Amino acid sequence: MSDWRREQQVTGESVDVIVIGAGPSGAHAAREMARLGYQVLILEEHARVGLPVHCTGVVGSDAWRQLGLNPDLVQAELSGARFFSPRGQSFFISAPETRAVVVDRGELDRWLCRRAVESGAALVTGARARAVRVSEDRAVVEADLEGEPVSLRASLVIVAAGANSSLARKAAPAAAAGGFLYAAQMDAQRTGLEEVEVYMGGTAAPGGYAWAVPVEDRCRVGLISRALPGGFLKKLVSRLEARGAIVPDDARVVRHRIPAGPRTPSFSERMLLVGDAAGQVKTTTGGGILFGLLGAQAAAETADWALRAGDFSAAGLARYEQMWTAKLGTEQRVGQLLRKVQAVLTDEDLELLFTLIRRAGIATLLSRLHFDWHSFGLLRLLAQTLPGL
């Protein structure tokens, strides 16, 4: 244990903010607070930031530029994708310009953490937070560090520990979670796949979708689904291998849950939830990088207000949820509606939908949708197409 951490235990020294989780949301919130001059401590349970990688790393190019993220992390630029129906019908959507980029997700996490540390935040890896206790004058994070229990004190705690963390449930036990989807992904050697492929239907991913994303000489193969994804991923890998598109190797399959909707309230006394812990994801695709970063920005602004005002009450911190839901709420609600529609479509319905898309030139309209803010456009197109079902 470092002298600083031991001294904090002995003297009862408290920092301004403890951030639990060093993913994009946690690192961004920590950097913003450190830039404002606050004492910030980041706790990361894994020995190395960015591992394990749970994410394909696809981010809209507009968001990439607006957020000022490092262009050196970009591994591929995407301008289109081919969509497949359960029986193999397909259509291709494309744009004349890059609409999204694929990034090295582990390196993205590490880069964001470096920026936080360079701004003045302290980072401690191998520190698993077990609980947060709140009293009238502080929050105490109980953690395990190098096999030793520690108690760390702060005025405010930002929980960015992901959707699977029990801390989110403990931090806001009355919160209504939007449910979860199951995800699984693996890497394979790419041998014949030249474009992004997306697979729809109950045979591929019930209530979700599957994908194959070429990145350099590799291919990221995965899916999200209402059902446990292991068997569906195995079928997809076999299908791609039979086509000569990939050669599976010994890459590990990573499984995790992702939120299917927001978790509200996302705050309680002296605590804020951000990123996947708050369900700040695109409810159509499950992507969480952009929405999590926007949630982290709102958390940092709220934390700054709370520290200046000395108000850490739930009533005072409620402004946080008002801020982030004003940005993301409508998009998330429409996305949830689209998911409900998808849930009642049979594979036969999808075949007819694909036929209509191909015949009516709807693929061209789909190519004009914004990569990140697309729910309303999809809803309008669906309303135009569904009467034919």
BELMO-V461381 format. One record per residue. RES is the residue in one letter. BURIAL is 1 if it has 9 or more other C-alpha atoms within 8 Angstrom, else 0. Layout:
res=(RES & RES)
burial=(BURIAL & BURIAL)
//
This chain:
res=(M & S & D & W & R & R & E & Q & Q & V & T & G & E & S & V & D & V & I & V & I & G & A & G & P & S & G & A & H & A & A & R & E & M & A & R & L & G & Y & Q & V & L & I & L & E & E & H & A & R & V & G & L & P & V & H & C & T & G & V & V & G & S & D & A & W & R & Q & L & G & L & N & P & D & L & V & Q & A & E & L & S & G & A & R & F & F & S & P & R & G & Q & S & F & F & I & S & A & P & E & T & R & A & V & V & V & D & R & G & E & L & D & R & W & L & C & R & R & A & V & E & S & G & A & A & L & V & T & G & A & R & A & R & A & V & R & V & S & E & D & R & A & V & V & E & A & D & L & E & G & E & P & V & S & L & R & A & S & L & V & I & V & A & A & G & A & N & S & S & L & A & R & K & A & A & P & A & A & A & A & G & G & F & L & Y & A & A & Q & M & D & A & Q & R & T & G & L & E & E & V & E & V & Y & M & G & G & T & A & A & P & G & G & Y & A & W & A & V & P & V & E & D & R & C & R & V & G & L & I & S & R & A & L & P & G & G & F & L & K & K & L & V & S & R & L & E & A & R & G & A & I & V & P & D & D & A & R & V & V & R & H & R & I & P & A & G & P & R & T & P & S & F & S & E & R & M & L & L & V & G & D & A & A & G & Q & V & K & T & T & T & G & G & G & I & L & F & G & L & L & G & A & Q & A & A & A & E & T & A & D & W & A & L & R & A & G & D & F & S & A & A & G & L & A & R & Y & E & Q & M & W & T & A & K & L & G & T & E & Q & R & V & G & Q & L & L & R & K & V & Q & A & V & L & T & D & E & D & L & E & L & L & F & T & L & I & R & R & A & G & I & A & T & L & L & S & R & L & H & F & D & W & H & S & F & G & L & L & R & L & L & A & Q & T & L & P & G & L)
burial=(0 & 0 & 0 & 0 & 0 & 1 & 1 & 1 & 1 & 0 & 0 & 0 & 1 & 1 & 1 & 1 & 1 & 1 & 1 & 1 & 1 & 1 & 1 & 1 & 1 & 1 & 1 & 1 & 1 & 1 & 1 & 1 & 1 & 1 & 1 & 0 & 0 & 1 & 1 & 1 & 1 & 1 & 1 & 1 & 1 & 1 & 0 & 0 & 1 & 1 & 0 & 0 & 0 & 0 & 0 & 0 & 1 & 1 & 1 & 1 & 1 & 0 & 1 & 1 & 0 & 0 & 0 & 0 & 0 & 0 & 0 & 0 & 1 & 1 & 1 & 1 & 1 & 1 & 1 & 1 & 1 & 1 & 1 & 1 & 1 & 1 & 0 & 0 & 1 & 1 & 1 & 1 & 1 & 1 & 1 & 0 & 0 & 1 & 1 & 1 & 1 & 1 & 1 & 1 & 1 & 1 & 1 & 1 & 1 & 1 & 0 & 1 & 1 & 0 & 1 & 1 & 1 & 0 & 1 & 1 & 1 & 0 & 1 & 1 & 1 & 1 & 1 & 1 & 1 & 1 & 1 & 1 & 0 & 1 & 0 & 0 & 0 & 1 & 1 & 1 & 1 & 1 & 1 & 1 & 1 & 0 & 0 & 0 & 0 & 1 & 1 & 1 & 1 & 1 & 1 & 1 & 1 & 1 & 1 & 1 & 1 & 1 & 1 & 1 & 1 & 0 & 1 & 1 & 1 & 1 & 1 & 1 & 0 & 0 & 1 & 0 & 1 & 1 & 0 & 1 & 1 & 1 & 1 & 1 & 1 & 1 & 1 & 1 & 1 & 1 & 1 & 0 & 1 & 0 & 1 & 1 & 1 & 1 & 1 & 1 & 1 & 1 & 0 & 1 & 1 & 1 & 1 & 1 & 1 & 1 & 1 & 1 & 1 & 1 & 1 & 0 & 0 & 1 & 1 & 1 & 1 & 1 & 1 & 1 & 1 & 1 & 0 & 0 & 1 & 0 & 0 & 1 & 1 & 0 & 0 & 1 & 1 & 0 & 0 & 1 & 1 & 0 & 0 & 1 & 1 & 1 & 1 & 1 & 0 & 0 & 0 & 0 & 0 & 1 & 1 & 1 & 1 & 1 & 1 & 1 & 1 & 1 & 1 & 1 & 1 & 1 & 1 & 1 & 1 & 1 & 1 & 1 & 1 & 1 & 1 & 1 & 1 & 1 & 1 & 1 & 1 & 1 & 1 & 1 & 0 & 1 & 1 & 1 & 1 & 1 & 1 & 1 & 1 & 1 & 1 & 1 & 1 & 1 & 1 & 1 & 0 & 1 & 1 & 1 & 0 & 1 & 1 & 0 & 0 & 0 & 0 & 1 & 1 & 1 & 0 & 1 & 1 & 1 & 1 & 1 & 1 & 0 & 1 & 1 & 1 & 0 & 0 & 1 & 1 & 1 & 1 & 1 & 1 & 1 & 1 & 1 & 0 & 1 & 1 & 0 & 0 & 0 & 0 & 0 & 1 & 0 & 1 & 0 & 1 & 1 & 1 & 1 & 1 & 1 & 1 & 1 & 1 & 1 & 0 & 0 & 0 & 1 & 1 & 1 & 0 & 1 & 1 & 0 & 1 & 0 & 0 & 0 & 0 & 1 & 1 & 1 & 0 & 1 & 1 & 0 & 1 & 0 & 0 & 0 & 1 & 0 & 0 & 0 & 0)
//
